[in-house]
Amino acid sequence: MLRAAAKVTTMSDRQPPRGGLYRPEFERDACGFGLIAHMDGEPSHWLVQTAIGALARLTHRGAVAADGKTGDGCGLLLKKPDAFLRRAAAEAGIEPGALYAAGMVFLNPDPARAAAGREALAGELAARGLRVLGWRRVPTDPAACGEEALKTLPAIEQIFVDAPAGMDEATFERQLFIARRLAEQRLEPEDPYFYVASLSSRLIAYKGLVMPANLPQFYPDLNDPALASALCVFHQRFSTNTWPQWRLAQPFRLLAHNGEINTIQGNRNWARARRSKFHSPDLPELSGLDPLVSMTGSDSCSLDNMLEVLLAGGMDIFRAMRLLIPPAWQNQPDIGPELRAFYELNSMHMEPWDGPAGIVLTDGRYAACVMDRNGLRPARWVLTRDRHITLASEIGVWDYAPEDVVAKGRLAPGQMIAADTATGRLLESADIDRMLVERAPYSQWHRRIKRLESRLEDHTLCEAPMDEATLAVYEKRFLVTFEEREQVLRVLAEAGQEAVGSMGDDTPMAVLSKTERSIYDYFRQQFAQVTNPPIDPLRESIVMSLETCLGREQNLFEEDERLADRLVLRSPVISEIKFRKLLSIDDPAYAHAYIPLHYAPGEGLRGAIERVREQAAEAVRAGKTLIVLSDRGIERDRWTIPAPLAVGAVHHHLVDLGLRCDANIIVETATARDPHHFAVLIGYGATAVYPYLAYESLNGMLRRGEIESDSLHSVAKKFRRGIDKGLYKIMSKMGISTIASYRGAQLFEIVGLADEVVELCFKGTTSRIQGADFEDLEKDQSVLHWEAFNPRKPLRQGGFIKYVHGGEYHAFHPDVIAALQRCVESGDWTDYETFAKLVNERSPMVLRDLLELRSDLEPVPLEEVEPAEAIFPRFDTAAMSLGALSPEAHEDLAVAMARLGGRSNSGEGGEDPERYGTERNSKIKQVASGRFGVTPHYLVNAEVIQIKIAQGAKPGEGGQLPGDKVNR
């Protein structure tokens, strides 16, 4: 029945190509999910059928292949239907004992490899003292599958396993978990089909790459009246950050997820880092299960892995989920001190798995749902008179009578709800919170937390400021320019926020620039896309936090007062006084190692980075907790490692060695001066940043009267406040709420660094365009170093933000603008050629400048080419709003498109009503949240309406509109 799948391509062949610019991890999702349970744990086939019907009503939440039958995956996770499984086992000649497990296993279609999979799993189970009773081939109907699903259809079998005499259920579950993980580690690298969908004495999964309506056709078991269950979690997948696969259909072994874990790269790295911290008497083999979570593919799969580990280690389901997806407790004024203590103590040892998330889950007893702190994925529930509770991502998944409803509601941001099928209780969020705080004396332990608070006397920028000559050397060495001081630092110090500027960057990419560029310029921030809206850091500030913890992480499986042995900072951006205070703490728990980032030129940049990371590892092994990486103290005969390279390399090295959770990386650097710089350092693992040169430069500007302030305290405070605001903005673009989740998450794309640099310093970051290697970066540093110690070389003018003659090249430099205006006004072809030559013959500044038209191709016959009149109606203009363009330019585009038969786009700035009904009317009209000019009259004069979801003009984000521009 399954042999047809064996003749076609392998599972790995069915993955999307990983060449060129495409990466499978760029895919996004918006799934449908839900659960149904009988409050008193009474099983019924009606419940299973109702769950299948509800799943079918979520079909719109998924995608379907061109064959019309291959879905992105759907499935059911059922409380073990004991009577059915015992009967099915008996028909296969298997007789389970009193305590047994049934597993659903995907095997290779090739009989020999399937036998190897069975043997490997059975061997691991036997090694744990568990008795494999036999295998049952699960009846399936391939006719329910589409052509695409059939290409990778696995052989599906059930394994039956007995617990040895005297073993309790919890121990049995742990041994099943260990055996399964070890078998997966052995087989997955060589057999992409092998996958254990479930192996439990409590639960069983039925899932696959079929449409929801076809699930019971594919699995005839689901139609059997004997298959009765008291609890079912169901899920319809819209393919997320992976290609659709049989194994990635949900639910997973404990949960089903609708949303995205934006911090997944960091969460996975931190899971690796904590493998040496996790110890549980219930799970002594934990250290042998590395990696604890899947390091690639589905974010939901990795989250499920981590939940499995926590539960197997003895943690209950409620604490585990509150560790992984906590509510926004930091800024909630109405949260009680006991509950606040619980969340704060636990947050110090695991970062949130952050992002828009709605999660339904079960351990066989509880049917539960939890929402992310922003509530960006809906979940509504209904409890009926017959004691059934149904929860789903939308209402209407089954047809209950309104008069039968006993209670109903929706989950608000950060809330959790659970049905306890053992006691019949419905546990709402307050009930769960009460259970959590009663577990241990969290409030008492909470008093042990140390806080490094700001003091009234923390009013200086620098206790011993550099003199002008020394400051000039540092500013030249670390590429501070007149422009940066005026346009970036001064604005931060005076306004307490980033400068407002026009959108766009017409300077060359850093890798193509002919001048020395900051290492930070090679990094591009990622932003929320498709189904994942960004946060408004102003209006939604209640969910956001920059709180930062120092000290060793503790073992989360041991709940005691040591959880409170942490030092708390309000922000990762620290003042000089806080930095000095950190280094003066007389407590072995906060001992520090000071590692300079300077090296002799003969050592080479790569060698210096490798030496520094080894020094950091040795310091941690010696008991040092604060690893201070510093580029202060530059010398004429020693070069300096750029701070981001050192931070990333040290962070990854400590993770690889299992030492990262015993250390904090403190960066004393001259390179961090605007929010992007801080974000890169924190995103690659920095715990806190002391930007000493920013303070020194501000101090020098105050001395020279370049800043309008007579208060050092005001300048320092506003600078840090501006950086904090910038960090909030950057985090919010990815829908991330806490700096703990952003730390180490590597939410950047690198453009223009060689693979050797990425592998050593920024491992795992998307980098599709190579470029500068260690030798290139070292040459840039050597030029800056020579200039710094040459008193005849003045501070550079800049020219990165605005055009400066002799500075960085700008695509729209004065000669280009003048030539463009001249040819437009004259209409002379010679003038156009002058303009075109300036653009076409410039030095490469963007990737397209490196391309040229091929001359070795045969031209297409003219009669095969569409006439211009047929192409014009497909023309659209880009959306540029009135204001970004002058009224004349805006109307000219509309007229041109109207005469061609195409469409112009109004942009988000509204439109003069006098244009409606004329050829000056823009046929495409944009609607963007909070923008002016959107009226019914505006909308009815559109042929196409574009609605911007994650648009750029939110408060605190790109596209700010200066007030004086409006006045003009």
Secondary structure, DSSP 8 states (H G I E B T S, - for coil): --GGGGGS--TGGGS----TT--GGG-----EEEEEEETT---BHHHHHHHHHHHHTTGGGS-B-TTSS-BS-EEEEEE--HHHHHHHHHHTT----SSEEEEEEEE-SSHHHHHHHHHHHHHHHHHTT-EEEEEEE----GGGS-HHHHTT--EEEEEEEE--TT--HHHHHHHHHHHHHHHHHHHTTT-TT-EEEEEESSEEEEEESS-GGGHHHH-GGGG-TT--BSEEEEEE----SS---STT-S--SSEEEEE--TTHHHHHHHHHHGGGT---TT-TTGGGG-SSS-SSS-HHHHHHHHHHHHHHTT--HHHHHHHHS----TT-TT--HHHHHHHHHHHTSS----SSEEEEEESSSEEEEEE-TT--S--EEEEETTSEEEEESSS-SS---GGGEEEEEE--TT-EEEEETTTTEEE-HHHHHHHHHTSS-HHHHHTT-EE----TT---S-SS---HHHHHHHHHHTT--HHHIIIIIHHHHHHSS-----S---S--GGG-SS---GGGGEEE----TT-----TTTTGGG-B--EEES----TTS-SGGGG--EEES-SB--HHHHHHHHT---GGG-EEEEE-EE-GGG-HHHHHHHHHHHHHHHHHTT--EEEEE--S-BTTBEE--HHHHHHHHHHHHHHHT-GGG-EEEEE-SS--SHHHHHHHHHTT-SEEE-HHHHHHHHHHHHTT-SS-S-HHHHHHHHHHHHHHHHHHHHHHTT--BHHHHTT---EEEEEE-HHHHHHHSTT-EEEEEEE-HHHHHHHHHHHHHHHT-TTS------SSS--TTSS--TT-HHHHHHHHHHHHH--HHHHHHHHHHHHTS---SGGGG----SSS----GGGS--HHHHGGG-B-----BTTB-HHHHHHHHHHHHHHT-B-B--SS---GGGTTSTTS-SEEEEETT-TT--HHHHHT-SEEEEESS-TTSTTSS----HHHHH-
